[in-house]
Amino acid sequence: MSANRHVRAWNWTGFNPNEGWRTTMAESAVIVYFVTGASRGIGLEFIRQLVGRPNAVVFAGVRNPAALNKHFPDPPSNVHVVQCDVTSDESVSAAVETVSKIAGRVDVLINNAAIENGLDVRDTSVDSFRSVLETNLVGVHRTTRAFMPLVLKSSVKKVINMSSDFGSIALNDRSICGAYNTSKAGLNMLTVQYKNEYAEEDVIFIPMHPGNVIPTRLGYANC
């Protein structure tokens, strides 16, 4: 999508630090997305589909921007690649600052970044277990907490946490993916906890099960 087409479609009038993106249409005409783990798999597909929407401004959060730049050598005008490592307070804070300066708000936050160590829990070291939880659970809390001031500036106020049925206690009859299962069970509870605490602010929290996606680092044949 060319920048000119984007402007013609929505009569773009620019960004005001006090108002965010301004158009001649209602604020809700432009939807600002931030997606973590956007360089591969589900996150990358989110970016590919969202940038095709003329009313979308898309921030692609990645640990290594070069990993996403290869998919968008000539990026559309409505996508911004932002360095964002969800395991780092400093990196997430810097991403928030970047989005705040450019867009002034986040309408839809998509917490997608996740890892899997491919091991049974009995074979998972404490360090490896901690690493999975740091990305899949603590990273979501870190990112959500940091971006919440920008989400609260939106009239949409949606947070989507990419979970899994592997986080279901009732459905878990597997002896595989122990750390991943545990992290997603925790993520489901974290999502409900955030929903409860932000009910009065009308923030919508959605835990989403995408199904198995191959090939990604999570796409093991037995997971």
Sequence and secondary structure as in RCSB ss.txt:
>XXXX:A:sequence
MSANRHVRAWNWTGFNPNEGWRTTMAESAVIVYFVTGASRGIGLEFIRQLVGRPNAVVFAGVRNPAALNKHFPDP
PSNVHVVQCDVTSDESVSAAVETVSKIAGRVDVLINNAAIENGLDVRDTSVDSFRSVLETNLVGVHRTTRAFMPL
VLKSSVKKVINMSSDFGSIALNDRSICGAYNTSKAGLNMLTVQYKNEYAEEDVIFIPMHPGNVIPTRLGYANC
>XXXX:A:secstr
  HHHHHHHHTEEEEETTTEEEESS GGGSEEEEESSTTSHHHHHHHHHHTTSTTEEEEEEESSHHHHHTT SS 
 TTEEEEE  TT HHHHHHHHHHHHHHTS  SEEEE         GGG  HHHHHHHHIIIIIHHHHHHHHHHHH
HTTSSS EEEEE  GGG TTT   SS HHHHHHHHHHHHHHHHHHHHTTTTT EEEEE     SSSTT  TT 
